[in-house]
Amino acid sequence: MKDAELAQALGNRIRDVPDFPKPGILFKDITPVLLDAPLYGRVVEALATAVRDAGTDVVMGIESRGYLFAAPVAARLGLPLALVRKPGKLPWRTRAATYDLEYGTDRIEVHEDAVQPGQRVAVIDDLLATGGTMEAACRLVRDLGGAPVLAAFVVELSFLPGRQRLGNAVDAVESLVVF
């Protein structure tokens, strides 16, 4: 996904919000991208191309902003959509993965039948920062017998270690714009 024109358009539309959600954080706000229908469509198309090229059987989206991209990609490609959620939000039997945060731990869950053994899975989220959530999602894919073949993001923060953390978790990491 080395589309320089798309990366530039995203860079121009993504809004920096200082001190959100807490002081010292510069939040990358993707909502202006969602308000620009042609740009949003280009983002979905670029992600769909990467997912198709990875030979994916299932698209998995990470709560909550990842759903904004994973759902239209899955629909466009005619692939199943698996949901990764916070604990207690899925109504059926789940598998869980815990991962480390800067201060403490967090946990995500997926339905036990979201991925079948041998299926190739692309996991989509809006932003790659430290990589903890994506690493845990890829672990869940493996726990269910699947193969995490692609971790795809709209935005990557290159000054954080997310890409390095994902080195052994997934076959490929793709981002549309890198800051």
Number of C-alpha atoms within 10 A of each C-alpha: 14 11 10 11 9 17 19 13 13 22 18 11 18 18 16 13 12 13 11 13 10 9 8 9 12 14 15 19 16 20 13 15 20 16 11 11 11 11 17 19 15 12 22 20 17 20 26 22 14 19 27 16 10 16 14 20 23 24 27 30 28 25 17 14 15 21 20 18 26 29 20 17 28 24 13 12 17 12 16 16 23 23 22 29 19 16 15 10 12 14 7 10 10 17 17 19 18 17 16 14 12 7 6 7 10 15 15 22 23 27 19 16 13 20 26 16 13 12 19 21 29 33 30 31 24 25 24 27 18 22 22 21 24 27 24 23 32 27 20 26 28 19 16 20 15 21 25 25 23 25 27 29 23 23 24 23 17 15 11 14 14 21 22 13 16 21 12 11 22 23 14 16 19 21 24 23 23 18 10
